[in-house]
């Protein structure tokens, strides 16, 4: 599923994948920044807890966003495909300045919302300037190609990553979450071995990639982001490797980025944080 076309005179909104387990009670730098890029004290956040099996997930984020300065925060609990045509909920979504998908199971999001008016509306909103983000499963589903599931471990292995269509906010990245905590380098490399067009983003917990309208990523949070760039891939054995066996890959570039660091998706260039101390909060 490809990103929606940007109308003349418009600018795409931020795309914000979060690695999961983001700080919610301290400085909450990621969620606070999400509110800022969604309109600040005029932000109207639509919360979509479809990925979660817990009844209180949406209400919890509703309180958090209101506490962080949003003027409105509405929960849209789409739990089956029949609900996705509800005009009252679609009207709330269409009025949002920020859309946030919670964690849980990314296949719940793609199987319930994929191909529905909700998914189409989210892409359309982002193309006209609305911020769209998500945490954990809500992060994985943002890209065109989504890692549905796979094997942990640091070595790429044939069959270690299963891909599925995501919501299609961007086709420039493939996202994996809880990255360092769950040792997921191998499955991200496997996903890139299938087709090295995209940039791999491995998001640690409490780390977010704020992808701006200029397609420059800025890192927010206490965790790190692993950027895997396979554009200069020299060799991959994925096509001839049996399932479960390690894949040989050469010519890959890897960057480890922390808060304040950035990555230009057009130029494929990483920059460290500024030398000046980073403002907290």
C-alpha contacts under 8 A as a table, 3 or more apart, distances in Angstrom:
res1	aa1	res2	aa2	distance
1	X	144	X	5.37
1	X	165	X	6.45
1	X	166	X	6.76
1	X	167	X	6.35
1	X	168	X	4.81
2	X	144	X	6.06
2	X	168	X	4.94
2	X	169	X	7.09
2	X	170	X	6.97
2	X	171	X	6.65
3	X	123	X	6.25
3	X	127	X	7.70
3	X	144	X	7.73
3	X	168	X	5.19
3	X	169	X	4.99
3	X	170	X	5.62
3	X	171	X	7.21
4	X	123	X	5.54
4	X	124	X	5.72
4	X	126	X	7.94
4	X	127	X	5.86
4	X	169	X	7.66
5	X	124	X	7.90
5	X	127	X	6.41
6	X	10	X	6.29
6	X	11	X	6.80
6	X	12	X	6.66
6	X	127	X	5.00
6	X	128	X	6.50
7	X	10	X	5.50
7	X	11	X	7.98
7	X	127	X	7.55
7	X	128	X	7.20
10	X	127	X	7.63
10	X	128	X	5.78
10	X	129	X	6.99
11	X	127	X	6.79
11	X	128	X	6.10
11	X	129	X	5.49
11	X	213	X	6.33
12	X	126	X	5.71
12	X	127	X	4.54
12	X	128	X	5.63
12	X	129	X	4.58
12	X	130	X	7.26
12	X	213	X	5.17
13	X	126	X	5.02
13	X	127	X	6.42
13	X	128	X	6.74
13	X	129	X	3.75
13	X	130	X	4.65
13	X	131	X	4.72
13	X	132	X	7.18
13	X	212	X	6.95
13	X	213	X	5.87
14	X	37	X	7.29
14	X	126	X	7.42
14	X	129	X	7.40
14	X	130	X	7.01
14	X	131	X	4.58
14	X	132	X	6.31
14	X	133	X	7.87
14	X	210	X	6.53
14	X	211	X	5.50
14	X	212	X	4.81
14	X	213	X	6.03
15	X	126	X	7.87
15	X	131	X	5.98
15	X	132	X	5.10
15	X	133	X	5.51
15	X	142	X	7.99
15	X	169	X	7.30
15	X	209	X	7.96
15	X	210	X	6.14
15	X	211	X	5.06
15	X	212	X	6.78
16	X	34	X	7.78
16	X	131	X	7.54
16	X	132	X	6.23
16	X	133	X	4.14
16	X	134	X	6.46
16	X	139	X	7.46
16	X	208	X	6.58
16	X	209	X	5.63
16	X	210	X	4.78
16	X	211	X	6.10
17	X	133	X	5.41
17	X	134	X	5.31
17	X	135	X	6.08
17	X	136	X	7.80
17	X	138	X	7.42
17	X	139	X	4.28
17	X	140	X	7.32
17	X	142	X	7.23
17	X	175	X	7.83
17	X	208	X	5.74
17	X	209	X	5.69
17	X	210	X	7.18
18	X	22	X	7.42
18	X	133	X	7.46
18	X	134	X	5.97
18	X	135	X	4.42
18	X	136	X	6.18
18	X	139	X	5.68
18	X	177	X	7.41
18	X	203	X	6.78
18	X	205	X	7.58
18	X	206	X	7.09
18	X	207	X	5.84
18	X	208	X	4.23
18	X	209	X	6.61
19	X	22	X	7.38
19	X	135	X	5.90
19	X	136	X	5.20
19	X	139	X	6.98
19	X	176	X	7.56
19	X	177	X	4.45
19	X	178	X	5.33
19	X	179	X	7.26
19	X	202	X	7.87
19	X	203	X	4.51
19	X	204	X	5.13
19	X	205	X	4.66
19	X	206	X	6.10
19	X	207	X	5.51
19	X	208	X	6.18
20	X	103	X	7.18
20	X	135	X	5.02
20	X	136	X	4.34
20	X	177	X	6.60
20	X	178	X	6.06
20	X	204	X	7.46
20	X	205	X	4.88
20	X	206	X	6.10
20	X	207	X	7.61
21	X	135	X	7.94
21	X	136	X	7.80
21	X	205	X	5.32
21	X	206	X	5.65
22	X	28	X	7.33
22	X	30	X	7.11
22	X	31	X	7.99
22	X	135	X	7.92
22	X	205	X	6.22
22	X	206	X	3.96
22	X	207	X	7.01
22	X	221	X	7.83
23	X	26	X	6.25
23	X	27	X	7.18
23	X	28	X	4.84
23	X	29	X	7.35
23	X	30	X	7.52
23	X	206	X	6.15
24	X	27	X	7.58
24	X	28	X	5.00
24	X	31	X	7.49
24	X	64	X	7.07
25	X	28	X	6.21
27	X	280	X	7.64
27	X	281	X	4.93
28	X	31	X	5.60
28	X	32	X	5.91
28	X	281	X	7.01
29	X	32	X	5.12
29	X	33	X	5.96
29	X	220	X	7.05
29	X	221	X	6.08
29	X	280	X	7.75
29	X	281	X	5.19
30	X	33	X	5.17
30	X	34	X	6.13
30	X	206	X	7.63
30	X	207	X	7.52
30	X	208	X	6.63
30	X	220	X	5.98
30	X	221	X	5.80
31	X	34	X	4.87
31	X	35	X	6.37
31	X	65	X	7.23
31	X	68	X	7.53
32	X	35	X	5.25
32	X	36	X	6.41
32	X	65	X	7.75
32	X	68	X	5.68
32	X	69	X	7.91
32	X	281	X	7.90
33	X	36	X	4.88
33	X	37	X	6.32
34	X	37	X	5.43
34	X	38	X	6.17
34	X	131	X	7.97
35	X	38	X	4.99
35	X	39	X	6.44
35	X	40	X	5.38
35	X	41	X	7.85
35	X	43	X	6.31
35	X	45	X	7.95
35	X	65	X	7.13
35	X	68	X	7.13
35	X	69	X	7.11
35	X	70	X	6.18
35	X	98	X	7.66
36	X	39	X	5.52
36	X	40	X	4.14
36	X	41	X	7.71
36	X	43	X	7.67
37	X	40	X	6.65
37	X	131	X	6.92
38	X	43	X	5.33
38	X	44	X	7.47
38	X	45	X	7.67
38	X	97	X	5.36
38	X	98	X	5.01
38	X	130	X	6.88
38	X	131	X	5.64
39	X	42	X	5.17
39	X	43	X	4.31
39	X	44	X	7.65
39	X	97	X	6.63
39	X	98	X	7.99
40	X	43	X	5.22
40	X	69	X	6.73
40	X	70	X	6.32
41	X	69	X	5.33
41	X	70	X	5.14
41	X	71	X	5.61
42	X	70	X	6.26
42	X	71	X	5.32
42	X	72	X	7.90
43	X	69	X	7.93
43	X	70	X	4.84
43	X	71	X	5.53
43	X	72	X	6.55
43	X	96	X	7.71
43	X	97	X	5.80
43	X	98	X	6.93
44	X	70	X	6.28
44	X	71	X	5.96
44	X	72	X	4.58
44	X	73	X	5.79
44	X	74	X	7.85
44	X	95	X	7.53
44	X	96	X	4.99
44	X	97	X	5.18
44	X	98	X	6.20
45	X	65	X	7.60
45	X	70	X	7.16
45	X	72	X	6.11
45	X	73	X	4.62
45	X	74	X	6.31
45	X	96	X	5.67
45	X	97	X	6.18
45	X	98	X	4.70
45	X	99	X	5.66
45	X	100	X	7.09
46	X	73	X	5.92
46	X	74	X	5.04
46	X	75	X	6.10
46	X	76	X	6.83
46	X	92	X	7.31
46	X	93	X	5.97
46	X	96	X	5.88
46	X	97	X	7.98
46	X	98	X	6.25
46	X	99	X	4.79
46	X	100	X	6.25
47	X	58	X	6.36
47	X	61	X	7.35
47	X	62	X	7.19
47	X	73	X	7.03
47	X	74	X	5.94
47	X	75	X	4.77
47	X	76	X	5.97
47	X	99	X	6.05
47	X	100	X	4.95
47	X	101	X	6.04
47	X	102	X	7.42
48	X	58	X	6.95
48	X	75	X	6.20
48	X	76	X	5.25
48	X	77	X	6.04
48	X	78	X	7.17
48	X	99	X	7.51
48	X	100	X	6.13
48	X	101	X	4.79
48	X	102	X	6.35
49	X	52	X	5.62
49	X	57	X	6.39
49	X	58	X	5.38
49	X	75	X	7.53
49	X	76	X	7.21
49	X	77	X	5.88
49	X	78	X	7.46
49	X	101	X	5.97
49	X	102	X	5.06
49	X	103	X	7.39
50	X	53	X	7.85
50	X	77	X	6.15
50	X	78	X	5.65
50	X	79	X	5.71
50	X	101	X	7.54
50	X	102	X	7.36
50	X	108	X	6.67
50	X	109	X	5.78
50	X	112	X	7.88
51	X	101	X	7.70
51	X	102	X	6.42
51	X	103	X	5.77
51	X	104	X	4.48
51	X	105	X	4.89
51	X	106	X	5.92
51	X	107	X	7.61
51	X	108	X	5.25
51	X	109	X	5.33
51	X	137	X	6.79
51	X	138	X	7.12
52	X	55	X	7.87
52	X	57	X	6.92
52	X	102	X	6.94
52	X	103	X	6.03
52	X	104	X	4.28
52	X	105	X	6.58
53	X	104	X	6.99
54	X	57	X	5.81
55	X	58	X	7.46
56	X	59	X	5.32
56	X	60	X	6.11
57	X	60	X	5.24
57	X	61	X	6.55
57	X	102	X	7.56
58	X	61	X	5.39
58	X	62	X	6.13
58	X	75	X	5.63
58	X	76	X	7.92
58	X	77	X	7.50
58	X	102	X	7.66
59	X	62	X	4.86
59	X	63	X	6.36
59	X	75	X	6.88
60	X	63	X	5.37
60	X	64	X	6.39
61	X	64	X	4.87
61	X	65	X	6.07
62	X	65	X	5.43
62	X	66	X	6.28
62	X	73	X	5.34
62	X	74	X	6.61
62	X	75	X	6.89
63	X	66	X	5.25
63	X	67	X	6.04
63	X	73	X	7.93
64	X	67	X	5.09
64	X	68	X	6.20
65	X	68	X	4.98
65	X	69	X	6.54
65	X	70	X	5.70
65	X	73	X	6.55
66	X	69	X	5.33
66	X	70	X	4.88
66	X	71	X	6.60
66	X	72	X	6.70
66	X	73	X	6.41
67	X	70	X	7.32
70	X	73	X	6.84
74	X	92	X	7.65
76	X	89	X	6.45
78	X	81	X	7.46
78	X	83	X	5.96
78	X	84	X	6.54
78	X	112	X	7.87
79	X	83	X	7.22
79	X	112	X	7.06
80	X	83	X	5.79
80	X	84	X	7.37
80	X	112	X	5.74
81	X	84	X	5.40
81	X	112	X	5.24
81	X	113	X	6.59
81	X	116	X	7.58
82	X	85	X	6.64
83	X	86	X	5.60
84	X	90	X	7.83
84	X	113	X	7.23
84	X	116	X	6.47
84	X	117	X	6.45
84	X	118	X	6.01
85	X	90	X	7.35
85	X	116	X	7.85
85	X	117	X	6.57
85	X	118	X	7.76
86	X	89	X	5.63
86	X	90	X	6.27
87	X	90	X	4.93
87	X	91	X	5.97
88	X	91	X	5.15
88	X	92	X	6.55
89	X	92	X	5.14
89	X	93	X	6.31
90	X	93	X	4.97
90	X	94	X	6.04
90	X	118	X	7.02
91	X	94	X	5.05
91	X	95	X	6.32
92	X	95	X	5.23
92	X	96	X	6.49
93	X	96	X	5.27
93	X	99	X	7.73
93	X	121	X	7.80
93	X	122	X	7.99
94	X	121	X	7.14
94	X	125	X	7.19
96	X	99	X	6.77
96	X	130	X	7.40
97	X	130	X	5.03
97	X	131	X	6.44
98	X	130	X	5.56
98	X	131	X	4.60
98	X	132	X	5.79
98	X	133	X	7.87
99	X	122	X	7.68
99	X	130	X	7.54
99	X	131	X	6.22
99	X	132	X	4.71
99	X	133	X	6.23
100	X	132	X	6.03
100	X	133	X	4.93
100	X	134	X	5.05
100	X	135	X	7.96
100	X	138	X	7.72
101	X	133	X	6.35
101	X	134	X	4.30
101	X	135	X	6.56
101	X	138	X	4.69
101	X	139	X	7.56
102	X	134	X	5.67
102	X	135	X	5.45
102	X	136	X	7.24
102	X	137	X	7.00
102	X	138	X	5.17
103	X	106	X	7.69
103	X	134	X	7.30
103	X	135	X	5.31
103	X	136	X	4.82
103	X	137	X	4.60
103	X	138	X	5.20
103	X	139	X	7.85
104	X	136	X	7.11
104	X	137	X	5.46
104	X	138	X	7.56
105	X	108	X	5.50
105	X	109	X	7.13
105	X	137	X	5.45
106	X	109	X	5.20
106	X	110	X	6.41
106	X	137	X	4.49
106	X	138	X	6.46
106	X	140	X	6.67
106	X	141	X	5.98
106	X	148	X	6.62
107	X	110	X	5.06
107	X	111	X	5.74
107	X	148	X	6.39
108	X	111	X	5.34
108	X	112	X	5.84
109	X	112	X	5.39
109	X	113	X	5.62
109	X	114	X	7.23
109	X	138	X	7.82
109	X	141	X	7.38
110	X	113	X	5.42
110	X	114	X	4.75
110	X	141	X	7.07
110	X	165	X	7.31
110	X	166	X	6.15
110	X	167	X	6.96
111	X	114	X	5.64
113	X	116	X	5.51
113	X	118	X	6.30
113	X	119	X	5.79
114	X	119	X	5.90
114	X	166	X	7.65
114	X	167	X	6.70
115	X	119	X	6.26
115	X	120	X	7.13
116	X	119	X	5.47
116	X	120	X	6.47
117	X	120	X	5.09
117	X	121	X	5.94
118	X	121	X	5.07
118	X	122	X	6.23
119	X	122	X	5.19
119	X	123	X	6.43
119	X	167	X	6.37
120	X	123	X	5.33
120	X	124	X	6.17
121	X	124	X	4.98
121	X	125	X	5.96
122	X	125	X	5.11
122	X	126	X	6.25
122	X	132	X	7.57
123	X	126	X	5.26
123	X	127	X	6.27
123	X	167	X	7.58
123	X	168	X	7.15
123	X	169	X	5.97
124	X	127	X	5.13
124	X	128	X	6.47
125	X	128	X	5.24
125	X	129	X	6.50
125	X	130	X	5.32
126	X	129	X	5.22
126	X	130	X	4.60
126	X	131	X	6.02
126	X	132	X	6.30
126	X	169	X	7.37
127	X	130	X	7.23
133	X	138	X	7.26
133	X	139	X	6.66
133	X	142	X	7.41
134	X	137	X	7.39
134	X	138	X	4.08
134	X	139	X	4.48
134	X	142	X	7.53
135	X	138	X	4.70
135	X	139	X	4.79
135	X	140	X	7.97
136	X	139	X	5.11
136	X	140	X	6.45
136	X	177	X	5.55
136	X	178	X	7.02
137	X	140	X	5.09
137	X	141	X	6.40
137	X	177	X	7.67
138	X	141	X	5.62
138	X	142	X	6.88
139	X	142	X	5.57
139	X	175	X	7.06
139	X	176	X	7.88
139	X	177	X	7.30
140	X	143	X	6.80
140	X	146	X	5.84
140	X	147	X	6.62
140	X	148	X	7.98
140	X	166	X	7.70
140	X	174	X	7.78
140	X	175	X	5.28
140	X	176	X	5.99
140	X	177	X	6.90
141	X	144	X	7.74
141	X	145	X	7.94
141	X	146	X	5.58
141	X	147	X	7.97
141	X	166	X	4.63
141	X	167	X	5.79
141	X	168	X	7.87
142	X	146	X	7.58
142	X	166	X	5.98
142	X	167	X	5.32
142	X	168	X	5.97
142	X	169	X	5.47
142	X	170	X	7.09
143	X	146	X	6.02
143	X	166	X	5.50
143	X	167	X	6.17
143	X	168	X	4.86
143	X	169	X	5.47
143	X	170	X	5.02
143	X	171	X	5.88
143	X	172	X	7.78
143	X	173	X	6.45
143	X	174	X	6.22
143	X	175	X	7.07
144	X	165	X	5.88
144	X	166	X	4.83
144	X	167	X	6.01
144	X	168	X	3.83
144	X	169	X	6.58
144	X	170	X	5.87
144	X	171	X	5.02
144	X	174	X	7.84
145	X	163	X	6.42
145	X	164	X	6.06
145	X	165	X	5.12
145	X	166	X	5.47
145	X	168	X	7.46
145	X	171	X	7.12
145	X	174	X	6.25
146	X	163	X	5.42
146	X	164	X	5.22
146	X	165	X	5.70
146	X	166	X	5.01
146	X	174	X	6.50
146	X	175	X	7.00
147	X	150	X	7.50
147	X	161	X	6.56
147	X	162	X	5.92
147	X	163	X	4.63
147	X	164	X	6.42
147	X	174	X	7.48
147	X	175	X	7.16
147	X	176	X	6.92
147	X	191	X	7.48
148	X	161	X	7.64
148	X	162	X	5.67
148	X	163	X	5.36
148	X	164	X	5.82
149	X	161	X	6.13
149	X	162	X	5.57
149	X	163	X	7.41
150	X	159	X	7.85
150	X	160	X	5.07
150	X	161	X	4.27
150	X	162	X	5.88
150	X	187	X	6.21
151	X	160	X	5.05
151	X	161	X	6.62
151	X	184	X	7.55
151	X	186	X	7.76
151	X	187	X	6.19
152	X	160	X	7.95
152	X	182	X	6.62
152	X	183	X	5.61
152	X	184	X	5.04
152	X	185	X	7.72
152	X	186	X	6.74
152	X	187	X	6.60
153	X	156	X	7.88
153	X	182	X	8.00
153	X	183	X	5.20
153	X	184	X	5.66
153	X	185	X	6.58
153	X	186	X	5.39
153	X	187	X	7.36
154	X	183	X	6.17
154	X	184	X	6.32
154	X	185	X	4.91
154	X	186	X	4.31
154	X	187	X	7.74
155	X	185	X	6.98
155	X	186	X	4.26
155	X	187	X	7.64
155	X	189	X	7.90
155	X	246	X	6.55
155	X	247	X	7.74
156	X	160	X	6.89
156	X	185	X	7.56
156	X	186	X	4.03
156	X	187	X	5.86
156	X	188	X	7.70
156	X	189	X	5.56
156	X	190	X	4.94
156	X	246	X	5.70
156	X	247	X	5.50
156	X	248	X	7.95
157	X	160	X	5.26
157	X	186	X	6.95
157	X	187	X	7.45
157	X	190	X	6.28
157	X	243	X	7.10
157	X	244	X	5.48
157	X	245	X	5.20
157	X	246	X	4.20
157	X	247	X	5.21
158	X	161	X	7.89
158	X	190	X	6.81
158	X	238	X	6.24
158	X	241	X	6.18
158	X	242	X	6.28
158	X	243	X	4.64
158	X	244	X	5.36
158	X	245	X	5.82
158	X	246	X	6.48
158	X	247	X	6.30
159	X	162	X	6.92
159	X	190	X	7.59
159	X	243	X	5.32
159	X	244	X	6.27
160	X	186	X	7.48
160	X	187	X	5.42
160	X	190	X	6.36
160	X	244	X	7.05
161	X	187	X	5.13
161	X	188	X	7.31
161	X	190	X	6.06
161	X	191	X	5.83
162	X	191	X	7.68
163	X	191	X	7.37
165	X	168	X	7.69
168	X	171	X	6.62
170	X	173	X	6.77
171	X	174	X	7.75
171	X	198	X	6.96
172	X	197	X	7.61
172	X	198	X	4.92
172	X	199	X	6.13
172	X	265	X	7.38
173	X	198	X	4.86
173	X	199	X	4.54
173	X	200	X	5.67
173	X	201	X	6.64
174	X	188	X	7.90
174	X	191	X	7.88
174	X	192	X	7.93
174	X	198	X	6.28
174	X	199	X	6.15
174	X	200	X	4.94
174	X	201	X	6.11
175	X	188	X	7.87
175	X	200	X	6.09
175	X	201	X	4.87
175	X	202	X	6.14
175	X	203	X	7.46
176	X	179	X	6.29
176	X	184	X	7.51
176	X	188	X	6.68
176	X	200	X	7.80
176	X	201	X	6.22
176	X	202	X	4.91
176	X	203	X	6.12
177	X	202	X	5.98
177	X	203	X	4.81
177	X	204	X	6.24
177	X	205	X	7.26
178	X	181	X	5.48
178	X	182	X	5.86
178	X	184	X	7.90
178	X	202	X	7.87
178	X	203	X	6.15
178	X	204	X	4.97
178	X	205	X	5.16
179	X	182	X	5.61
179	X	183	X	5.91
179	X	184	X	5.27
179	X	185	X	7.09
179	X	202	X	5.33
179	X	203	X	5.29
179	X	204	X	4.75
179	X	205	X	7.23
180	X	183	X	4.97
180	X	184	X	6.60
180	X	185	X	7.75
180	X	202	X	7.89
180	X	203	X	7.74
180	X	204	X	5.58
180	X	205	X	7.95
181	X	204	X	6.85
181	X	205	X	7.33
183	X	186	X	7.71
184	X	187	X	5.56
184	X	188	X	6.45
184	X	202	X	7.83
185	X	188	X	5.27
185	X	189	X	6.17
185	X	202	X	7.41
186	X	189	X	5.18
186	X	190	X	6.13
187	X	190	X	4.88
187	X	191	X	6.19
188	X	191	X	5.09
188	X	192	X	6.38
188	X	200	X	6.59
188	X	202	X	7.40
189	X	192	X	5.08
189	X	193	X	6.08
189	X	200	X	7.71
189	X	228	X	7.77
190	X	193	X	4.94
190	X	194	X	6.69
190	X	247	X	7.74
191	X	194	X	5.56
191	X	195	X	7.30
192	X	195	X	5.33
192	X	196	X	4.82
192	X	197	X	7.63
192	X	198	X	7.10
192	X	199	X	7.83
192	X	200	X	6.95
192	X	230	X	6.99
193	X	196	X	5.89
193	X	236	X	6.57
193	X	238	X	6.37
193	X	249	X	7.65
194	X	238	X	7.05
195	X	198	X	7.43
196	X	199	X	7.53
196	X	229	X	7.93
196	X	230	X	5.25
196	X	231	X	5.93
196	X	233	X	7.35
197	X	230	X	7.35
197	X	231	X	6.34
198	X	229	X	7.74
198	X	230	X	7.74
198	X	231	X	7.89
199	X	227	X	7.00
199	X	228	X	5.99
199	X	229	X	5.25
199	X	230	X	7.01
199	X	265	X	7.84
200	X	226	X	7.83
200	X	227	X	5.66
200	X	228	X	4.72
200	X	229	X	6.44
201	X	225	X	6.68
201	X	226	X	5.87
201	X	227	X	4.96
201	X	228	X	6.50
202	X	225	X	5.56
202	X	226	X	4.78
202	X	227	X	6.38
202	X	228	X	7.88
203	X	207	X	6.02
203	X	208	X	6.83
203	X	209	X	7.86
203	X	223	X	7.85
203	X	224	X	6.68
203	X	225	X	4.78
203	X	226	X	6.56
204	X	207	X	5.49
204	X	223	X	5.40
204	X	224	X	5.55
204	X	225	X	6.00
205	X	223	X	5.89
206	X	221	X	5.41
206	X	222	X	5.76
206	X	223	X	5.19
207	X	219	X	6.96
207	X	220	X	5.88
207	X	221	X	4.59
207	X	222	X	6.08
207	X	223	X	4.55
207	X	224	X	5.87
207	X	225	X	6.73
208	X	219	X	5.76
208	X	220	X	5.27
208	X	221	X	6.28
208	X	225	X	7.71
209	X	217	X	5.75
209	X	218	X	5.74
209	X	219	X	5.00
209	X	220	X	6.65
209	X	225	X	7.69
210	X	216	X	8.00
210	X	217	X	5.37
210	X	218	X	5.15
210	X	219	X	6.32
210	X	220	X	7.31
211	X	214	X	7.89
211	X	215	X	5.64
211	X	216	X	5.61
211	X	217	X	4.39
211	X	218	X	6.58
212	X	215	X	5.13
212	X	216	X	5.51
212	X	217	X	6.39
212	X	218	X	7.90
213	X	216	X	7.49
215	X	264	X	6.44
215	X	265	X	5.72
215	X	266	X	6.97
216	X	262	X	6.75
216	X	263	X	5.67
216	X	264	X	4.44
216	X	265	X	5.92
216	X	266	X	7.91
217	X	262	X	5.20
217	X	263	X	5.00
217	X	264	X	6.29
217	X	265	X	7.35
218	X	259	X	7.62
218	X	260	X	6.22
218	X	261	X	5.94
218	X	262	X	4.46
218	X	263	X	6.79
219	X	224	X	7.79
219	X	225	X	7.38
219	X	257	X	7.03
219	X	258	X	6.09
219	X	259	X	4.74
219	X	260	X	5.43
219	X	261	X	5.69
219	X	262	X	6.26
220	X	258	X	7.51
220	X	259	X	4.78
220	X	260	X	6.50
221	X	224	X	7.81
221	X	258	X	7.88
221	X	259	X	5.83
222	X	258	X	7.49
222	X	259	X	6.69
223	X	258	X	6.67
223	X	259	X	7.60
224	X	256	X	6.63
224	X	257	X	5.55
224	X	258	X	4.68
224	X	259	X	7.22
225	X	256	X	5.80
225	X	257	X	5.14
225	X	258	X	6.47
226	X	254	X	6.93
226	X	255	X	5.78
226	X	256	X	4.69
226	X	257	X	6.37
227	X	254	X	5.64
227	X	255	X	5.02
227	X	256	X	6.34
227	X	257	X	7.51
228	X	252	X	7.15
228	X	253	X	6.00
228	X	254	X	4.70
228	X	255	X	6.64
229	X	232	X	7.63
229	X	252	X	6.03
229	X	253	X	5.11
229	X	254	X	6.23
229	X	268	X	7.65
230	X	233	X	5.04
230	X	251	X	7.19
230	X	252	X	4.92
230	X	253	X	6.47
231	X	252	X	7.51
232	X	251	X	5.76
232	X	252	X	6.44
232	X	253	X	7.92
233	X	236	X	7.41
233	X	249	X	7.23
233	X	250	X	5.97
233	X	251	X	4.60
233	X	252	X	5.59
234	X	249	X	7.46
234	X	250	X	5.43
234	X	251	X	5.10
234	X	252	X	7.99
235	X	248	X	7.31
235	X	249	X	5.46
235	X	250	X	5.30
235	X	251	X	7.23
236	X	239	X	7.70
236	X	247	X	6.99
236	X	248	X	5.55
236	X	249	X	4.57
236	X	250	X	6.88
237	X	240	X	5.62
237	X	241	X	6.03
237	X	247	X	5.59
237	X	248	X	5.29
237	X	249	X	6.81
238	X	241	X	5.30
238	X	247	X	5.71
238	X	248	X	7.42
241	X	245	X	6.36
241	X	246	X	7.43
241	X	247	X	6.53
242	X	245	X	5.65
249	X	252	X	7.33
255	X	270	X	7.16
257	X	261	X	5.57
257	X	262	X	7.18
257	X	272	X	7.05
258	X	261	X	5.61
258	X	272	X	7.87
258	X	273	X	7.51
259	X	273	X	6.98
260	X	272	X	7.23
260	X	273	X	4.55
260	X	274	X	6.98
260	X	278	X	7.23
261	X	270	X	7.56
261	X	271	X	5.69
261	X	272	X	4.50
261	X	273	X	4.19
261	X	274	X	7.59
262	X	270	X	5.78
262	X	271	X	5.23
262	X	272	X	6.60
262	X	273	X	7.30
263	X	268	X	6.71
263	X	269	X	5.57
263	X	270	X	4.30
263	X	271	X	6.22
264	X	267	X	5.51
264	X	268	X	5.25
264	X	269	X	5.21
264	X	270	X	6.46
265	X	268	X	4.95
265	X	269	X	7.25
274	X	277	X	7.62
274	X	278	X	7.99
